[in-house]
Amino acid sequence: MATELHEAIFMAKQERHKNLYLNYRNLNNFPIELLKDEGLQFLERLYMKRNSLTTLPDNLAQKLPNLIELYLHSNNIVIIPEAIGNLARLQSLDLSNNALQLLCPEIGRLRSLRHLRLSNNQLKCLPPEIGDLQELETLDISMNQLMSLPDRLHRCVSLQNLTADHNQLSHIPRQLCWLHRLNQLSMAANRLTFLPLDLGRSRELQFVFVDNNVELKGLPSYLYNKVIGCSGCGVSAHVLEGDPGEALGEALSEALVGLPAEVRVVGSVTDNVVPLEELAMRSLHRIYHHRPTDLNLLPPISLPKSLLDLLQFPLGHCHRCSQAMFTIIYPKLFPLRDTALAGVHRRTTVSFVAYCCSSHCLRTFDLQG
């Protein structure tokens, strides 16, 4: 085996190979032959899947400076050196099925990275710097121990596919709704109780999978015309029994469990006056986001940070008229079993929830159009 390894690396050096396959080699350490002398300056793709590596050399980028793809699936890697950030041309990094407990902040320096696969590790958090990966298109962080996602993840403006199944996530940052290229979001088998009000508002987002989040009772009505997976979600069986009016009210209460803390008022069809605080926030939002470019207006810096954050990322937008909402919502429930999708989703009692900005929009909202 060692002879075959030496020959493979020797031929790669002699013939300036761009691809090198070192899968299934029982390697416990990174081959020193790859790092001797000038290394493999022409190598672009290195495959080292299903070995027993525990770490990577600090001078990897120095010896293999032109790596575009690095496949390290199914090793025993515990830590990635900070020098990983020096692989300036790297576009694809596969570290799935390893023993990673921590991801170094320098991962954010891989500005050319397009595909990052970290599934089946032992990660409990992701560094905020992952938001610096503006070329990232695919992120797979499934089967870890993540309890939250970085707020800066929304800066990955090229992200198209986000998979975070089988973690311990209790919520999805509403900032993710600003990922306008996101096409598929999968967060099955987590601990989600609530989804962002704007999830599905982007036309680009077409596939959403939240199966087996047993405490998740409601889906934003924006998801009605999307491909969704929601098996194993829904209201308790006893809620569906008894008086239909009471059952609907109790189902709505369950669907609203986990509402963001910023929601101070849950309005109803009889509430015809929007609170002053909400009106003020809507006015500030219009000034903050739509002020004429020729006016030198400063942002409202005297506001608390929590309100400034809300101005940048509102709770959501009215599902009827797209008005930004900040401290109040007017919800309307549509049990999935009563919609045209009932025959497609038989293993769920989840409901769609329309979030409106006023009692007028609440009365006039129609799920189907």
Secondary structure as the mmCIF struct_conf table of DSSP 4:
data_model
#
loop_
_struct_conf.conf_type_id
_struct_conf.id
_struct_conf.beg_label_comp_id
_struct_conf.beg_label_asym_id
_struct_conf.beg_label_seq_id
_struct_conf.end_label_comp_id
_struct_conf.end_label_asym_id
_struct_conf.end_label_seq_id
HELX_RH_AL_P HELX_RH_AL_P1 ALA A 2 GLN A 14
TURN_TY1_P TURN_TY1_P1 GLU A 15 ARG A 16
BEND BEND1 LYS A 18 LYS A 18
STRN STRN1 ASN A 19 TYR A 21
TURN_TY1_P TURN_TY1_P2 ASN A 23 TYR A 24
BEND BEND2 ARG A 25 ARG A 25
BEND BEND3 ASN A 28 ASN A 29
HELX_RH_3T_P HELX_RH_3T_P1 ILE A 32 LEU A 34
TURN_TY1_P TURN_TY1_P3 LEU A 35 LEU A 35
BEND BEND4 LYS A 36 LYS A 36
TURN_TY1_P TURN_TY1_P4 ASP A 37 GLU A 38
TURN_TY1_P TURN_TY1_P5 GLN A 41 PHE A 42
STRN STRN2 ARG A 45 TYR A 47
BEND BEND5 ARG A 50 ASN A 51
TURN_TY1_P TURN_TY1_P6 ASP A 58 ASN A 59
HELX_RH_AL_P HELX_RH_AL_P2 LEU A 60 LYS A 63
BEND BEND6 LEU A 64 LEU A 64
TURN_TY1_P TURN_TY1_P7 PRO A 65 ASN A 66
STRN STRN3 GLU A 69 TYR A 71
BEND BEND7 SER A 74 ASN A 75
HELX_RH_3T_P HELX_RH_3T_P2 GLU A 82 ASN A 86
TURN_TY1_P TURN_TY1_P8 ALA A 88 ARG A 89
STRN STRN4 SER A 92 ASP A 94
BEND BEND8 ASN A 97 ASN A 98
HELX_RH_3T_P HELX_RH_3T_P3 PRO A 105 ARG A 109
TURN_TY1_P TURN_TY1_P9 ARG A 111 SER A 112
STRN STRN5 HIS A 115 ARG A 117
BEND BEND9 ASN A 120 ASN A 121
BEND BEND10 LYS A 124 LYS A 124
HELX_RH_3T_P HELX_RH_3T_P4 PRO A 128 ASP A 132
TURN_TY1_P TURN_TY1_P10 GLN A 134 GLU A 135
STRN STRN6 THR A 138 ASP A 140
BEND BEND11 MET A 143 ASN A 144
BEND BEND12 MET A 147 MET A 147
HELX_RH_3T_P HELX_RH_3T_P5 ASP A 151 ARG A 155
TURN_TY1_P TURN_TY1_P11 VAL A 157 SER A 158
STRN STRN7 ASN A 161 THR A 163
BEND BEND13 HIS A 166 ASN A 167
HELX_RH_3T_P HELX_RH_3T_P6 ARG A 174 TRP A 178
TURN_TY1_P TURN_TY1_P12 HIS A 180 ARG A 181
STRN STRN8 GLN A 184 SER A 186
BEND BEND14 ALA A 189 ASN A 190
TURN_TY1_P TURN_TY1_P13 LEU A 197 GLY A 200
BEND BEND15 SER A 202 SER A 202
TURN_TY1_P TURN_TY1_P14 ARG A 203 GLU A 204
STRN STRN9 PHE A 207 PHE A 209
TURN_TY1_P TURN_TY1_P15 ASP A 211 ASN A 212
TURN_TY1_P TURN_TY1_P16 VAL A 214 GLU A 215
STRN STRN10 GLY A 218 PRO A 220
HELX_RH_3T_P HELX_RH_3T_P7 SER A 221 ASN A 225
BEND BEND16 LYS A 226 LYS A 226
STRN STRN11 VAL A 227 GLY A 229
TURN_TY1_P TURN_TY1_P17 SER A 231 GLY A 232
STRN STRN12 GLY A 234 GLY A 234
HELX_RH_3T_P HELX_RH_3T_P8 ALA A 237 LEU A 240
BEND BEND17 GLU A 241 GLY A 242
HELX_RH_AL_P HELX_RH_AL_P3 PRO A 244 ALA A 255
TURN_TY1_P TURN_TY1_P18 LEU A 256 GLY A 258
TURN_TY1_P TURN_TY1_P19 ALA A 261 GLU A 262
STRN STRN13 VAL A 265 VAL A 266
TURN_TY1_P TURN_TY1_P20 VAL A 269 THR A 270
BEND BEND18 VAL A 273 VAL A 273
HELX_RH_AL_P HELX_RH_AL_P4 LEU A 276 HIS A 290
TURN_TY1_P TURN_TY1_P21 THR A 293 ASP A 294
BEND BEND19 LEU A 295 LEU A 295
HELX_LH_PP_P HELX_LH_PP_P1 LEU A 297 PRO A 299
TURN_TY1_P TURN_TY1_P22 ILE A 301 SER A 302
BEND BEND20 LEU A 303 LEU A 303
HELX_RH_AL_P HELX_RH_AL_P5 LYS A 305 GLN A 312
BEND BEND21 PHE A 313 PHE A 313
BEND BEND22 LEU A 315 LEU A 315
STRN STRN14 GLY A 316 HIS A 317
TURN_TY1_P TURN_TY1_P23 HIS A 319 CYS A 321
STRN STRN15 ALA A 324 MET A 325
BEND BEND23 PHE A 326 THR A 327
STRN STRN16 ILE A 328 PRO A 335
HELX_RH_3T_P HELX_RH_3T_P9 LEU A 336 ASP A 338
BEND BEND24 THR A 339 THR A 339
TURN_TY1_P TURN_TY1_P24 ALA A 340 VAL A 344
BEND BEND25 ARG A 347 ARG A 347
STRN STRN17 THR A 349 THR A 349
STRN STRN18 SER A 351 CYS A 356
BEND BEND26 CYS A 357 SER A 358
HELX_RH_AL_P HELX_RH_AL_P6 SER A 359 THR A 364
TURN_TY1_P TURN_TY1_P25 LEU A 367 GLN A 368
#
